[in-house]
Amino acid sequence: MAKAKTKKYKLKTHKATAKRFRVTAGGKVVRTKGGKSHLRRRTPKRTKRQFKKLIGIAGTKDQRRVKRLAPYLGKYRSNPGK
């Protein structure tokens, strides 16, 4: 008698989370700084340069939350760095 197959479910990705965060090769969750888009005319050049840097997510609970919201974030490299 053939064994019945159980269906494996796909998890839905929270798209806003997938756009805001990335997972590095080492498995760290990183994000970019906010305030990069407009109203930067009077911002010092040094501050504007620092907008390019990626910031690691400090808390382990926050990392767990991001990984739960976007489960395939580190699996595929289609998530571009901003």
PyMOL Python script that loads the backbone (N, CA, C, O; Angstrom):
from pymol import cmd

cmd.read_pdbstr("""\
ATOM      1  N   MET A   1       0.835  -1.182   0.000  1.00  0.00           N
ATOM      2  CA  MET A   1       0.000   0.000   0.000  1.00  0.00           C
ATOM      3  C   MET A   1       0.883   1.249   0.000  1.00  0.00           C
ATOM      4  O   MET A   1       1.857   1.331   0.749  1.00  0.00           O
ATOM      5  N   ALA A   2       0.539   2.206  -0.834  1.00  0.00           N
ATOM      6  CA  ALA A   2       1.336   3.421  -0.976  1.00  0.00           C
ATOM      7  C   ALA A   2       1.126   4.352   0.216  1.00  0.00           C
ATOM      8  O   ALA A   2       0.026   4.468   0.757  1.00  0.00           O
ATOM      9  N   LYS A   3       2.198   4.999   0.600  1.00  0.00           N
ATOM     10  CA  LYS A   3       2.143   5.936   1.715  1.00  0.00           C
ATOM     11  C   LYS A   3       1.591   7.281   1.226  1.00  0.00           C
ATOM     12  O   LYS A   3       2.012   7.787   0.186  1.00  0.00           O
ATOM     13  N   ALA A   4       0.661   7.846   1.971  1.00  0.00           N
ATOM     14  CA  ALA A   4       0.075   9.136   1.579  1.00  0.00           C
ATOM     15  C   ALA A   4       1.088  10.250   1.793  1.00  0.00           C
ATOM     16  O   ALA A   4       1.749  10.319   2.829  1.00  0.00           O
ATOM     17  N   LYS A   5       1.198  11.132   0.784  1.00  0.00           N
ATOM     18  CA  LYS A   5       2.138  12.246   0.878  1.00  0.00           C
ATOM     19  C   LYS A   5       1.526  13.359   1.710  1.00  0.00           C
ATOM     20  O   LYS A   5       0.345  13.680   1.577  1.00  0.00           O
ATOM     21  N   THR A   6       2.343  13.936   2.562  1.00  0.00           N
ATOM     22  CA  THR A   6       1.881  15.094   3.321  1.00  0.00           C
ATOM     23  C   THR A   6       2.355  16.344   2.605  1.00  0.00           C
ATOM     24  O   THR A   6       3.487  16.403   2.124  1.00  0.00           O
ATOM     25  N   LYS A   7       1.504  17.321   2.536  1.00  0.00           N
ATOM     26  CA  LYS A   7       1.827  18.547   1.828  1.00  0.00           C
ATOM     27  C   LYS A   7       2.670  19.453   2.728  1.00  0.00           C
ATOM     28  O   LYS A   7       2.349  19.656   3.899  1.00  0.00           O
ATOM     29  N   LYS A   8       3.759  19.995   2.160  1.00  0.00           N
ATOM     30  CA  LYS A   8       4.590  20.945   2.895  1.00  0.00           C
ATOM     31  C   LYS A   8       4.146  22.345   2.504  1.00  0.00           C
ATOM     32  O   LYS A   8       4.028  22.670   1.322  1.00  0.00           O
ATOM     33  N   TYR A   9       3.907  23.144   3.490  1.00  0.00           N
ATOM     34  CA  TYR A   9       3.369  24.471   3.227  1.00  0.00           C
ATOM     35  C   TYR A   9       4.481  25.490   3.059  1.00  0.00           C
ATOM     36  O   TYR A   9       5.522  25.421   3.711  1.00  0.00           O
ATOM     37  N   LYS A  10       4.232  26.434   2.168  1.00  0.00           N
ATOM     38  CA  LYS A  10       5.152  27.552   1.984  1.00  0.00           C
ATOM     39  C   LYS A  10       4.754  28.665   2.933  1.00  0.00           C
ATOM     40  O   LYS A  10       3.573  28.869   3.211  1.00  0.00           O
ATOM     41  N   LEU A  11       5.748  29.381   3.423  1.00  0.00           N
ATOM     42  CA  LEU A  11       5.474  30.503   4.308  1.00  0.00           C
ATOM     43  C   LEU A  11       5.490  31.786   3.499  1.00  0.00           C
ATOM     44  O   LEU A  11       6.321  31.960   2.608  1.00  0.00           O
ATOM     45  N   LYS A  12       4.569  32.681   3.813  1.00  0.00           N
ATOM     46  CA  LYS A  12       4.519  33.948   3.100  1.00  0.00           C
ATOM     47  C   LYS A  12       5.534  34.922   3.690  1.00  0.00           C
ATOM     48  O   LYS A  12       5.702  35.016   4.906  1.00  0.00           O
ATOM     49  N   THR A  13       6.199  35.637   2.801  1.00  0.00           N
ATOM     50  CA  THR A  13       7.184  36.634   3.208  1.00  0.00           C
ATOM     51  C   THR A  13       6.499  37.963   3.430  1.00  0.00           C
ATOM     52  O   THR A  13       5.676  38.394   2.622  1.00  0.00           O
ATOM     53  N   HIS A  14       6.842  38.610   4.534  1.00  0.00           N
ATOM     54  CA  HIS A  14       6.362  39.968   4.797  1.00  0.00           C
ATOM     55  C   HIS A  14       7.224  40.889   3.946  1.00  0.00           C
ATOM     56  O   HIS A  14       8.407  41.077   4.228  1.00  0.00           O
ATOM     57  N   LYS A  15       6.622  41.469   2.892  1.00  0.00           N
ATOM     58  CA  LYS A  15       7.384  42.170   1.867  1.00  0.00           C
ATOM     59  C   LYS A  15       8.087  43.421   2.380  1.00  0.00           C
ATOM     60  O   LYS A  15       9.187  43.737   1.927  1.00  0.00           O
ATOM     61  N   ALA A  16       7.471  44.137   3.316  1.00  0.00           N
ATOM     62  CA  ALA A  16       8.112  45.339   3.854  1.00  0.00           C
ATOM     63  C   ALA A  16       9.399  44.968   4.599  1.00  0.00           C
ATOM     64  O   ALA A  16      10.387  45.700   4.544  1.00  0.00           O
ATOM     65  N   THR A  17       9.380  43.837   5.288  1.00  0.00           N
ATOM     66  CA  THR A  17      10.573  43.369   5.995  1.00  0.00           C
ATOM     67  C   THR A  17      11.649  42.945   5.000  1.00  0.00           C
ATOM     68  O   THR A  17      12.828  43.241   5.195  1.00  0.00           O
ATOM     69  N   ALA A  18      11.252  42.260   3.944  1.00  0.00           N
ATOM     70  CA  ALA A  18      12.209  41.794   2.944  1.00  0.00           C
ATOM     71  C   ALA A  18      12.901  42.956   2.246  1.00  0.00           C
ATOM     72  O   ALA A  18      14.056  42.835   1.838  1.00  0.00           O
ATOM     73  N   LYS A  19      12.203  44.086   2.104  1.00  0.00           N
ATOM     74  CA  LYS A  19      12.808  45.244   1.454  1.00  0.00           C
ATOM     75  C   LYS A  19      13.740  46.005   2.385  1.00  0.00           C
ATOM     76  O   LYS A  19      14.668  46.664   1.915  1.00  0.00           O
ATOM     77  N   ARG A  20      13.519  45.932   3.676  1.00  0.00           N
ATOM     78  CA  ARG A  20      14.285  46.741   4.628  1.00  0.00           C
ATOM     79  C   ARG A  20      15.522  46.046   5.181  1.00  0.00           C
ATOM     80  O   ARG A  20      16.453  46.716   5.626  1.00  0.00           O
ATOM     81  N   PHE A  21      15.548  44.725   5.161  1.00  0.00           N
ATOM     82  CA  PHE A  21      16.631  43.989   5.807  1.00  0.00           C
ATOM     83  C   PHE A  21      17.338  43.065   4.831  1.00  0.00           C
ATOM     84  O   PHE A  21      16.787  42.669   3.804  1.00  0.00           O
ATOM     85  N   ARG A  22      18.587  42.729   5.184  1.00  0.00           N
ATOM     86  CA  ARG A  22      19.379  41.763   4.438  1.00  0.00           C
ATOM     87  C   ARG A  22      20.048  40.831   5.417  1.00  0.00           C
ATOM     88  O   ARG A  22      20.215  41.174   6.587  1.00  0.00           O
ATOM     89  N   VAL A  23      20.434  39.658   4.958  1.00  0.00           N
ATOM     90  CA  VAL A  23      21.197  38.727   5.783  1.00  0.00           C
ATOM     91  C   VAL A  23      22.564  38.582   5.134  1.00  0.00           C
ATOM     92  O   VAL A  23      22.660  38.297   3.941  1.00  0.00           O
ATOM     93  N   THR A  24      23.621  38.777   5.911  1.00  0.00           N
ATOM     94  CA  THR A  24      24.975  38.658   5.394  1.00  0.00           C
ATOM     95  C   THR A  24      25.345  37.184   5.243  1.00  0.00           C
ATOM     96  O   THR A  24      24.589  36.298   5.642  1.00  0.00           O
ATOM     97  N   ALA A  25      26.511  36.936   4.666  1.00  0.00           N
ATOM     98  CA  ALA A  25      26.972  35.553   4.471  1.00  0.00           C
ATOM     99  C   ALA A  25      27.174  34.847   5.804  1.00  0.00           C
ATOM    100  O   ALA A  25      27.025  33.629   5.900  1.00  0.00           O
ATOM    101  N   GLY A  26      27.514  35.621   6.829  1.00  0.00           N
ATOM    102  CA  GLY A  26      27.710  35.043   8.157  1.00  0.00           C
ATOM    103  C   GLY A  26      26.417  34.828   8.926  1.00  0.00           C
ATOM    104  O   GLY A  26      26.426  34.248  10.011  1.00  0.00           O
ATOM    105  N   GLY A  27      25.299  35.295   8.365  1.00  0.00           N
ATOM    106  CA  GLY A  27      24.004  35.090   9.007  1.00  0.00           C
ATOM    107  C   GLY A  27      23.517  36.261   9.839  1.00  0.00           C
ATOM    108  O   GLY A  27      22.492  36.160  10.514  1.00  0.00           O
ATOM    109  N   LYS A  28      24.255  37.395   9.797  1.00  0.00           N
ATOM    110  CA  LYS A  28      23.821  38.571  10.552  1.00  0.00           C
ATOM    111  C   LYS A  28      22.726  39.301   9.789  1.00  0.00           C
ATOM    112  O   LYS A  28      22.750  39.369   8.560  1.00  0.00           O
ATOM    113  N   VAL A  29      21.773  39.843  10.522  1.00  0.00           N
ATOM    114  CA  VAL A  29      20.714  40.638   9.912  1.00  0.00           C
ATOM    115  C   VAL A  29      21.145  42.099   9.963  1.00  0.00           C
ATOM    116  O   VAL A  29      21.477  42.619  11.028  1.00  0.00           O
ATOM    117  N   VAL A  30      21.138  42.764   8.795  1.00  0.00           N
ATOM    118  CA  VAL A  30      21.571  44.154   8.718  1.00  0.00           C
ATOM    119  C   VAL A  30      20.493  45.004   8.062  1.00  0.00           C
ATOM    120  O   VAL A  30      19.632  44.504   7.337  1.00  0.00           O
ATOM    121  N   ARG A  31      20.565  46.307   8.340  1.00  0.00           N
ATOM    122  CA  ARG A  31      19.612  47.257   7.772  1.00  0.00           C
ATOM    123  C   ARG A  31      20.360  48.513   7.371  1.00  0.00           C
ATOM    124  O   ARG A  31      21.508  48.716   7.767  1.00  0.00           O
ATOM    125  N   THR A  32      19.698  49.366   6.573  1.00  0.00           N
ATOM    126  CA  THR A  32      20.276  50.650   6.220  1.00  0.00           C
ATOM    127  C   THR A  32      19.626  51.727   7.073  1.00  0.00           C
ATOM    128  O   THR A  32      18.597  51.498   7.709  1.00  0.00           O
ATOM    129  N   LYS A  33      20.239  52.900   7.079  1.00  0.00           N
ATOM    130  CA  LYS A  33      19.709  54.003   7.868  1.00  0.00           C
ATOM    131  C   LYS A  33      18.551  54.668   7.138  1.00  0.00           C
ATOM    132  O   LYS A  33      18.465  54.627   5.910  1.00  0.00           O
ATOM    133  N   GLY A  34      17.666  55.278   7.912  1.00  0.00           N
ATOM    134  CA  GLY A  34      16.571  56.029   7.323  1.00  0.00           C
ATOM    135  C   GLY A  34      16.989  57.462   7.068  1.00  0.00           C
ATOM    136  O   GLY A  34      18.062  57.887   7.496  1.00  0.00           O
ATOM    137  N   GLY A  35      16.151  58.206   6.375  1.00  0.00           N
ATOM    138  CA  GLY A  35      16.410  59.617   6.127  1.00  0.00           C
ATOM    139  C   GLY A  35      17.342  59.859   4.971  1.00  0.00           C
ATOM    140  O   GLY A  35      18.017  60.888   4.937  1.00  0.00           O
ATOM    141  N   LYS A  36      17.408  58.932   4.004  1.00  0.00           N
ATOM    142  CA  LYS A  36      18.334  59.071   2.891  1.00  0.00           C
ATOM    143  C   LYS A  36      17.694  59.699   1.661  1.00  0.00           C
ATOM    144  O   LYS A  36      18.405  60.108   0.743  1.00  0.00           O
ATOM    145  N   SER A  37      16.391  59.782   1.622  1.00  0.00           N
ATOM    146  CA  SER A  37      15.747  60.099   0.354  1.00  0.00           C
ATOM    147  C   SER A  37      15.670  61.586   0.025  1.00  0.00           C
ATOM    148  O   SER A  37      16.049  61.978  -1.079  1.00  0.00           O
ATOM    149  N   HIS A  38      15.200  62.419   0.931  1.00  0.00           N
ATOM    150  CA  HIS A  38      15.052  63.838   0.592  1.00  0.00           C
ATOM    151  C   HIS A  38      15.282  64.702   1.823  1.00  0.00           C
ATOM    152  O   HIS A  38      15.434  64.187   2.930  1.00  0.00           O
ATOM    153  N   LEU A  39      15.308  66.023   1.626  1.00  0.00           N
ATOM    154  CA  LEU A  39      15.583  67.020   2.665  1.00  0.00           C
ATOM    155  C   LEU A  39      16.991  66.847   3.239  1.00  0.00           C
ATOM    156  O   LEU A  39      17.192  66.910   4.451  1.00  0.00           O
ATOM    157  N   ARG A  40      17.957  66.628   2.351  1.00  0.00           N
ATOM    158  CA  ARG A  40      19.332  66.415   2.802  1.00  0.00           C
ATOM    159  C   ARG A  40      20.252  67.555   2.389  1.00  0.00           C
ATOM    160  O   ARG A  40      21.473  67.425   2.482  1.00  0.00           O
ATOM    161  N   ARG A  41      19.690  68.665   1.938  1.00  0.00           N
ATOM    162  CA  ARG A  41      20.519  69.750   1.424  1.00  0.00           C
ATOM    163  C   ARG A  41      21.399  70.357   2.512  1.00  0.00           C
ATOM    164  O   ARG A  41      22.564  70.676   2.271  1.00  0.00           O
ATOM    165  N   ARG A  42      20.844  70.514   3.694  1.00  0.00           N
ATOM    166  CA  ARG A  42      21.603  71.128   4.784  1.00  0.00           C
ATOM    167  C   ARG A  42      22.298  70.095   5.679  1.00  0.00           C
ATOM    168  O   ARG A  42      22.889  70.448   6.699  1.00  0.00           O
ATOM    169  N   THR A  43      22.223  68.855   5.300  1.00  0.00           N
ATOM    170  CA  THR A  43      22.889  67.806   6.080  1.00  0.00           C
ATOM    171  C   THR A  43      24.384  67.830   5.785  1.00  0.00           C
ATOM    172  O   THR A  43      24.770  67.947   4.622  1.00  0.00           O
ATOM    173  N   PRO A  44      25.228  67.724   6.790  1.00  0.00           N
ATOM    174  CA  PRO A  44      26.677  67.723   6.550  1.00  0.00           C
ATOM    175  C   PRO A  44      27.124  66.537   5.682  1.00  0.00           C
ATOM    176  O   PRO A  44      26.502  65.475   5.685  1.00  0.00           O
ATOM    177  N   LYS A  45      28.209  66.749   4.946  1.00  0.00           N
ATOM    178  CA  LYS A  45      28.711  65.714   4.040  1.00  0.00           C
ATOM    179  C   LYS A  45      29.099  64.449   4.807  1.00  0.00           C
ATOM    180  O   LYS A  45      28.913  63.335   4.318  1.00  0.00           O
ATOM    181  N   ARG A  46      29.634  64.632   5.998  1.00  0.00           N
ATOM    182  CA  ARG A  46      30.043  63.486   6.815  1.00  0.00           C
ATOM    183  C   ARG A  46      28.832  62.617   7.169  1.00  0.00           C
ATOM    184  O   ARG A  46      28.899  61.389   7.116  1.00  0.00           O
ATOM    185  N   THR A  47      27.737  63.265   7.526  1.00  0.00           N
ATOM    186  CA  THR A  47      26.513  62.533   7.858  1.00  0.00           C
ATOM    187  C   THR A  47      25.980  61.801   6.637  1.00  0.00           C
ATOM    188  O   THR A  47      25.532  60.659   6.745  1.00  0.00           O
ATOM    189  N   LYS A  48      26.024  62.449   5.472  1.00  0.00           N
ATOM    190  CA  LYS A  48      25.542  61.823   4.238  1.00  0.00           C
ATOM    191  C   LYS A  48      26.390  60.611   3.870  1.00  0.00           C
ATOM    192  O   LYS A  48      25.871  59.617   3.362  1.00  0.00           O
ATOM    193  N   ARG A  49      27.696  60.694   4.126  1.00  0.00           N
ATOM    194  CA  ARG A  49      28.569  59.541   3.859  1.00  0.00           C
ATOM    195  C   ARG A  49      28.206  58.366   4.757  1.00  0.00           C
ATOM    196  O   ARG A  49      28.259  57.210   4.337  1.00  0.00           O
ATOM    197  N   GLN A  50      27.835  58.673   5.999  1.00  0.00           N
ATOM    198  CA  GLN A  50      27.527  57.599   6.943  1.00  0.00           C
ATOM    199  C   GLN A  50      26.203  56.905   6.641  1.00  0.00           C
ATOM    200  O   GLN A  50      25.928  55.838   7.190  1.00  0.00           O
ATOM    201  N   PHE A  51      25.382  57.496   5.778  1.00  0.00           N
ATOM    202  CA  PHE A  51      24.128  56.847   5.380  1.00  0.00           C
ATOM    203  C   PHE A  51      24.389  55.566   4.586  1.00  0.00           C
ATOM    204  O   PHE A  51      23.528  54.688   4.527  1.00  0.00           O
ATOM    205  N   LYS A  52      25.572  55.455   3.977  1.00  0.00           N
ATOM    206  CA  LYS A  52      25.887  54.293   3.140  1.00  0.00           C
ATOM    207  C   LYS A  52      26.131  53.025   3.959  1.00  0.00           C
ATOM    208  O   LYS A  52      25.962  51.916   3.454  1.00  0.00           O
ATOM    209  N   LYS A  53      26.525  53.188   5.213  1.00  0.00           N
ATOM    210  CA  LYS A  53      26.899  52.037   6.035  1.00  0.00           C
ATOM    211  C   LYS A  53      25.683  51.205   6.435  1.00  0.00           C
ATOM    212  O   LYS A  53      24.589  51.729   6.645  1.00  0.00           O
ATOM    213  N   LEU A  54      25.905  49.908   6.532  1.00  0.00           N
ATOM    214  CA  LEU A  54      24.876  49.000   7.016  1.00  0.00           C
ATOM    215  C   LEU A  54      25.034  48.828   8.517  1.00  0.00           C
ATOM    216  O   LEU A  54      26.151  48.780   9.032  1.00  0.00           O
ATOM    217  N   ILE A  55      23.916  48.738   9.210  1.00  0.00           N
ATOM    218  CA  ILE A  55      23.922  48.605  10.661  1.00  0.00           C
ATOM    219  C   ILE A  55      23.386  47.215  11.013  1.00  0.00           C
ATOM    220  O   ILE A  55      22.347  46.797  10.502  1.00  0.00           O
ATOM    221  N   GLY A  56      24.085  46.521  11.869  1.00  0.00           N
ATOM    222  CA  GLY A  56      23.610  45.218  12.325  1.00  0.00           C
ATOM    223  C   GLY A  56      22.481  45.374  13.325  1.00  0.00           C
ATOM    224  O   GLY A  56      22.443  46.343  14.083  1.00  0.00           O
ATOM    225  N   ILE A  57      21.562  44.423  13.327  1.00  0.00           N
ATOM    226  CA  ILE A  57      20.466  44.427  14.298  1.00  0.00           C
ATOM    227  C   ILE A  57      21.029  43.896  15.608  1.00  0.00           C
ATOM    228  O   ILE A  57      21.572  42.793  15.658  1.00  0.00           O
ATOM    229  N   ALA A  58      20.898  44.686  16.661  1.00  0.00           N
ATOM    230  CA  ALA A  58      21.584  44.382  17.917  1.00  0.00           C
ATOM    231  C   ALA A  58      20.922  43.246  18.692  1.00  0.00           C
ATOM    232  O   ALA A  58      21.600  42.301  19.094  1.00  0.00           O
ATOM    233  N   GLY A  59      19.620  43.322  18.905  1.00  0.00           N
ATOM    234  CA  GLY A  59      18.954  42.355  19.771  1.00  0.00           C
ATOM    235  C   GLY A  59      18.679  41.030  19.093  1.00  0.00           C
ATOM    236  O   GLY A  59      18.321  40.992  17.915  1.00  0.00           O
ATOM    237  N   THR A  60      18.843  39.944  19.828  1.00  0.00           N
ATOM    238  CA  THR A  60      18.571  38.627  19.257  1.00  0.00           C
ATOM    239  C   THR A  60      17.074  38.428  19.024  1.00  0.00           C
ATOM    240  O   THR A  60      16.673  37.708  18.110  1.00  0.00           O
ATOM    241  N   LYS A  61      16.256  39.069  19.853  1.00  0.00           N
ATOM    242  CA  LYS A  61      14.807  38.946  19.665  1.00  0.00           C
ATOM    243  C   LYS A  61      14.374  39.661  18.390  1.00  0.00           C
ATOM    244  O   LYS A  61      13.482  39.195  17.680  1.00  0.00           O
ATOM    245  N   ASP A  62      15.013  40.802  18.102  1.00  0.00           N
ATOM    246  CA  ASP A  62      14.704  41.517  16.868  1.00  0.00           C
ATOM    247  C   ASP A  62      15.132  40.704  15.652  1.00  0.00           C
ATOM    248  O   ASP A  62      14.419  40.656  14.650  1.00  0.00           O
ATOM    249  N   GLN A  63      16.291  40.067  15.740  1.00  0.00           N
ATOM    250  CA  GLN A  63      16.760  39.216  14.645  1.00  0.00           C
ATOM    251  C   GLN A  63      15.801  38.059  14.413  1.00  0.00           C
ATOM    252  O   GLN A  63      15.490  37.716  13.272  1.00  0.00           O
ATOM    253  N   ARG A  64      15.339  37.464  15.496  1.00  0.00           N
ATOM    254  CA  ARG A  64      14.405  36.344  15.387  1.00  0.00           C
ATOM    255  C   ARG A  64      13.094  36.789  14.746  1.00  0.00           C
ATOM    256  O   ARG A  64      12.492  36.054  13.963  1.00  0.00           O
ATOM    257  N   ARG A  65      12.664  37.991  15.086  1.00  0.00           N
ATOM    258  CA  ARG A  65      11.422  38.522  14.522  1.00  0.00           C
ATOM    259  C   ARG A  65      11.545  38.765  13.016  1.00  0.00           C
ATOM    260  O   ARG A  65      10.636  38.447  12.248  1.00  0.00           O
ATOM    261  N   VAL A  66      12.679  39.331  12.607  1.00  0.00           N
ATOM    262  CA  VAL A  66      12.902  39.578  11.179  1.00  0.00           C
ATOM    263  C   VAL A  66      12.962  38.262  10.416  1.00  0.00           C
ATOM    264  O   VAL A  66      12.387  38.141   9.334  1.00  0.00           O
ATOM    265  N   LYS A  67      13.655  37.279  10.977  1.00  0.00           N
ATOM    266  CA  LYS A  67      13.763  35.983  10.298  1.00  0.00           C
ATOM    267  C   LYS A  67      12.429  35.253  10.234  1.00  0.00           C
ATOM    268  O   LYS A  67      12.188  34.463   9.321  1.00  0.00           O
ATOM    269  N   ARG A  68      11.574  35.518  11.197  1.00  0.00           N
ATOM    270  CA  ARG A  68      10.248  34.909  11.169  1.00  0.00           C
ATOM    271  C   ARG A  68       9.352  35.582  10.119  1.00  0.00           C
ATOM    272  O   ARG A  68       8.563  34.921   9.444  1.00  0.00           O
ATOM    273  N   LEU A  69       9.491  36.906   9.995  1.00  0.00           N
ATOM    274  CA  LEU A  69       8.690  37.642   9.022  1.00  0.00           C
ATOM    275  C   LEU A  69       9.151  37.375   7.593  1.00  0.00           C
ATOM    276  O   LEU A  69       8.329  37.346   6.677  1.00  0.00           O
ATOM    277  N   ALA A  70      10.447  37.182   7.391  1.00  0.00           N
ATOM    278  CA  ALA A  70      10.985  36.911   6.060  1.00  0.00           C
ATOM    279  C   ALA A  70      11.830  35.644   6.123  1.00  0.00           C
ATOM    280  O   ALA A  70      13.054  35.732   6.212  1.00  0.00           O
ATOM    281  N   PRO A  71      11.204  34.464   6.079  1.00  0.00           N
ATOM    282  CA  PRO A  71      11.930  33.217   6.318  1.00  0.00           C
ATOM    283  C   PRO A  71      12.940  32.859   5.236  1.00  0.00           C
ATOM    284  O   PRO A  71      13.890  32.126   5.512  1.00  0.00           O
ATOM    285  N   TYR A  72      12.764  33.357   4.008  1.00  0.00           N
ATOM    286  CA  TYR A  72      13.670  32.992   2.919  1.00  0.00           C
ATOM    287  C   TYR A  72      14.661  34.103   2.610  1.00  0.00           C
ATOM    288  O   TYR A  72      15.237  34.129   1.522  1.00  0.00           O
ATOM    289  N   LEU A  73      14.867  35.012   3.538  1.00  0.00           N
ATOM    290  CA  LEU A  73      15.697  36.187   3.312  1.00  0.00           C
ATOM    291  C   LEU A  73      17.154  35.816   3.049  1.00  0.00           C
ATOM    292  O   LEU A  73      17.771  36.365   2.136  1.00  0.00           O
ATOM    293  N   GLY A  74      17.698  34.923   3.809  1.00  0.00           N
ATOM    294  CA  GLY A  74      19.095  34.538   3.624  1.00  0.00           C
ATOM    295  C   GLY A  74      19.287  33.432   2.615  1.00  0.00           C
ATOM    296  O   GLY A  74      20.418  33.149   2.218  1.00  0.00           O
ATOM    297  N   LYS A  75      18.220  32.808   2.195  1.00  0.00           N
ATOM    298  CA  LYS A  75      18.312  31.663   1.300  1.00  0.00           C
ATOM    299  C   LYS A  75      18.631  32.077  -0.135  1.00  0.00           C
ATOM    300  O   LYS A  75      19.419  31.417  -0.812  1.00  0.00           O
ATOM    301  N   TYR A  76      18.019  33.172  -0.601  1.00  0.00           N
ATOM    302  CA  TYR A  76      18.207  33.624  -1.972  1.00  0.00           C
ATOM    303  C   TYR A  76      18.927  34.959  -1.975  1.00  0.00           C
ATOM    304  O   TYR A  76      18.702  35.785  -1.090  1.00  0.00           O
ATOM    305  N   ARG A  77      19.770  35.178  -2.934  1.00  0.00           N
ATOM    306  CA  ARG A  77      20.555  36.400  -3.025  1.00  0.00           C
ATOM    307  C   ARG A  77      19.879  37.462  -3.889  1.00  0.00           C
ATOM    308  O   ARG A  77      20.537  38.390  -4.360  1.00  0.00           O
ATOM    309  N   SER A  78      18.571  37.330  -4.099  1.00  0.00           N
ATOM    310  CA  SER A  78      17.868  38.292  -4.950  1.00  0.00           C
ATOM    311  C   SER A  78      17.526  39.570  -4.189  1.00  0.00           C
ATOM    312  O   SER A  78      16.951  40.489  -4.772  1.00  0.00           O
ATOM    313  N   ASN A  79      17.861  39.649  -2.916  1.00  0.00           N
ATOM    314  CA  ASN A  79      17.558  40.841  -2.124  1.00  0.00           C
ATOM    315  C   ASN A  79      18.725  41.821  -2.234  1.00  0.00           C
ATOM    316  O   ASN A  79      19.751  41.614  -1.587  1.00  0.00           O
ATOM    317  N   PRO A  80      18.598  42.881  -3.032  1.00  0.00           N
ATOM    318  CA  PRO A  80      19.740  43.757  -3.255  1.00  0.00           C
ATOM    319  C   PRO A  80      20.042  44.652  -2.074  1.00  0.00           C
ATOM    320  O   PRO A  80      19.143  45.027  -1.322  1.00  0.00           O
ATOM    321  N   GLY A  81      21.286  44.988  -1.913  1.00  0.00           N
ATOM    322  CA  GLY A  81      21.692  45.926  -0.867  1.00  0.00           C
ATOM    323  C   GLY A  81      21.382  47.349  -1.278  1.00  0.00           C
ATOM    324  O   GLY A  81      21.677  47.750  -2.404  1.00  0.00           O
ATOM    325  N   LYS A  82      20.795  48.111  -0.382  1.00  0.00           N
ATOM    326  CA  LYS A  82      20.410  49.464  -0.740  1.00  0.00           C
ATOM    327  C   LYS A  82      21.355  50.466  -0.143  1.00  0.00           C
ATOM    328  O   LYS A  82      21.185  51.669  -0.341  1.00  0.00           O
TER     329      LYS A  82
END
""", "prot")
cmd.dss("prot")
cmd.show_as("cartoon", "prot")
cmd.util.cbc("prot")
cmd.orient("prot")
